[in-house]
Amino acid sequence: GPTLAQIEEWKTQYGETAVFVTSLTPDYHVVWRTLTRFEYRRLVKNIEQAVASGTISQSEANLNNEEAITELCSLFPLFTRQSGQGIMAGLPSVISQEVMEASGFVAQEVRQL
């Protein structure tokens, strides 16, 4: 796994509250960071262009988006679409959902005033 020094470096680079770990199994853990608004806008634009051009379907675009978020935000182990051959099928889905939630796309608390 990553060293404590590496984790501290990531916290300095991405922010104290922007580095997380998700355990997919008792022995497999993924360290990741949150997504910035700029990165999110770029991902959305790329997916929209691909769907509009007719080169991929909406469902393929959704899968590509999950993989792109996971590739962008995974810190350890690094995830690439090429390295995705030997991983669990659900890893990009789980990590991208966690990234989106921690990046502010789901409210932590909602209260009526």
C-alpha positions as CSV (number, residue, x, y, z in Angstrom):
1,G,0.0,0.0,0.0
2,P,1.0,3.7,0.0
3,T,3.3,5.0,2.7
4,L,2.1,7.5,5.3
5,A,4.4,10.1,3.6
6,Q,2.6,9.5,0.3
7,I,-0.8,9.9,1.9
8,E,0.3,13.1,3.5
9,E,1.6,14.3,0.1
10,W,-1.8,13.6,-1.5
11,K,-3.6,15.5,1.3
12,T,-1.3,18.5,0.7
13,Q,-1.9,18.3,-3.0
14,Y,-5.6,17.7,-3.0
15,G,-6.7,18.9,0.4
16,E,-7.0,17.4,3.9
17,T,-10.6,16.3,3.3
18,A,-10.2,15.2,-0.3
19,V,-8.4,11.9,0.1
20,F,-10.4,8.7,0.9
21,V,-10.1,4.9,0.9
22,T,-12.7,2.4,-0.2
23,S,-12.4,-1.3,0.7
24,L,-13.8,-3.5,-2.0
25,T,-12.8,-6.7,-0.2
26,P,-11.1,-7.3,3.1
27,D,-7.8,-7.4,1.2
28,Y,-8.4,-4.9,-1.6
29,H,-8.4,-1.2,-0.9
30,V,-8.5,1.8,-3.3
31,V,-7.2,5.2,-2.3
32,W,-8.8,8.0,-4.3
33,R,-9.5,11.7,-4.3
34,T,-12.4,14.0,-5.0
35,L,-13.2,15.4,-8.4
36,T,-13.0,19.2,-9.2
37,R,-15.7,21.1,-11.0
38,F,-13.3,21.7,-13.9
39,E,-12.5,18.0,-14.3
40,Y,-16.3,17.2,-14.1
41,R,-17.1,19.7,-16.8
42,R,-14.4,18.3,-19.1
43,L,-15.7,14.7,-18.6
44,V,-19.3,15.7,-19.3
45,K,-18.3,17.5,-22.4
46,N,-16.3,14.6,-23.7
47,I,-19.1,12.2,-23.1
48,E,-21.7,14.5,-24.7
49,Q,-19.5,14.8,-27.8
50,A,-19.0,11.1,-28.1
51,V,-22.8,10.4,-27.9
52,A,-23.7,13.2,-30.3
53,S,-21.2,11.9,-32.9
54,G,-23.0,8.5,-32.7
55,T,-19.8,6.7,-32.1
56,I,-21.1,5.2,-28.8
57,S,-24.4,4.5,-27.2
58,Q,-25.6,6.1,-24.0
59,S,-25.0,3.0,-21.9
60,E,-21.4,2.8,-23.3
61,A,-21.0,6.5,-22.5
62,N,-22.1,5.8,-18.9
63,L,-19.5,3.0,-18.6
64,N,-16.8,5.2,-20.1
65,N,-17.7,7.9,-17.7
66,E,-17.3,5.6,-14.7
67,E,-13.9,4.4,-16.0
68,A,-12.8,8.0,-16.7
69,I,-13.7,9.2,-13.2
70,T,-11.9,6.2,-11.7
71,E,-8.9,6.6,-13.8
72,L,-8.7,10.3,-13.0
73,C,-9.2,10.1,-9.2
74,S,-7.6,6.8,-8.2
75,L,-4.4,7.3,-6.3
76,F,-3.5,3.8,-5.3
77,P,-3.5,1.5,-7.0
78,L,-3.5,3.5,-10.1
79,F,-6.4,2.5,-12.4
80,T,-6.1,2.7,-16.2
81,R,-8.5,1.4,-18.7
82,Q,-5.8,-0.9,-20.0
83,S,-5.1,-2.2,-16.5
84,G,-8.8,-2.8,-16.1
85,Q,-8.6,-6.2,-17.6
86,G,-7.6,-8.0,-14.4
87,I,-9.8,-6.1,-12.0
88,M,-13.2,-6.7,-10.5
89,A,-15.9,-5.6,-12.9
90,G,-17.6,-3.4,-10.4
91,L,-14.5,-1.4,-9.3
92,P,-15.1,1.6,-11.7
93,S,-18.8,1.7,-10.8
94,V,-18.2,1.7,-7.1
95,I,-15.3,4.1,-7.1
96,S,-16.9,6.6,-9.5
97,Q,-20.0,6.6,-7.3
98,E,-18.0,7.2,-4.2
99,V,-16.1,10.0,-5.9
100,M,-19.2,11.7,-7.0
101,E,-20.8,11.5,-3.5
102,A,-17.6,12.9,-1.8
103,S,-17.3,15.6,-4.5
104,G,-20.6,17.1,-3.4
105,F,-23.1,15.5,-5.8
106,V,-25.0,14.1,-2.9
107,A,-25.9,16.2,0.2
108,Q,-24.6,14.9,3.5
109,E,-27.4,16.4,5.4
110,V,-30.7,18.1,4.4
111,R,-32.8,19.9,6.9
112,Q,-36.0,21.7,6.7
113,L,-35.8,25.3,8.0
